[in-house]
């Protein structure tokens, strides 16, 4: 039987997953709204979620580097191991880069990011509308890439569970023990 | 020769006014600024009014006779975000079509010591007049006098941001106004 992920890793994984989903839904919805108090609220919430994801991503990367990950099932072909390692690395890079791009974009567009409305983040860039518009494209492009990699990540997990019928998905699920090896 | 006689008379009449110590009449827009800091969701949002005029007669020795009148063209609101600049001109905010100008007229001046003063007066925005006081400093820049200060107003006192925008959890009621007025230095 394979060792599952540690409880900390599982908790961080799902916390970030839920936050990414909320951030993405909010982000896609808020941009089309006309200027209103609701829009200002949603933008702030979106930014707070982004800062939270960034902080959790840093913790996750540190955790992963110090604790490693459970080994893949013996039968996993090398191309799948390579694909898994690549997509996991990409996911880490993206969940750090996407909030960063949002923060930089916000600074360049002249809107400070204040975490929970109380903790002001420094503006790393001076106000520059043209640069801000470019960073908006970077933020969108990175998110599109994330959507693709997450889709592959989810598809792979479901394939392991339903097609390969191994315990790869199980070891990342909370509250369940890995299925007994048949 | 009659013309010279007239010139002499005009000089005599005009002289007392022109030599009055440190009187400033108008300001130099290039060296003056009218900025604000509003707060939305805890985020300070800075901006400026690009066009304003001021007429200031200031004499530290004659504070009772000193006075100021400042007019700000609300249409010149510049937050750096086009969507916001358009929004604040609408009826619920400044309603600039009907109320294009904010006017401040001083009523009293008080010395606080060390080149610091306090002006009290009436500020009218959107047809509503409220008392305001603002501390400021005075310094000399070449021949020009520079007046610099700040005060905080409550936007809802003037109906700035009505309807859904009156929610102060989103846009705070307190808005800081900072001013730097530099005289032309002409005497």
Interface residues (C-beta under 8 A of the other chain):
Chain A: X35 X36 X37 X38 X40 X41 X43 X44 X109 X110 X111 X112 X113 X114 X116 X117 X118 X120 X127 X129
Chain B: X40 X41 X42 X43 X44 X45 X80 X81 X83 X84 X87 X164 X165 X167 X170 X171
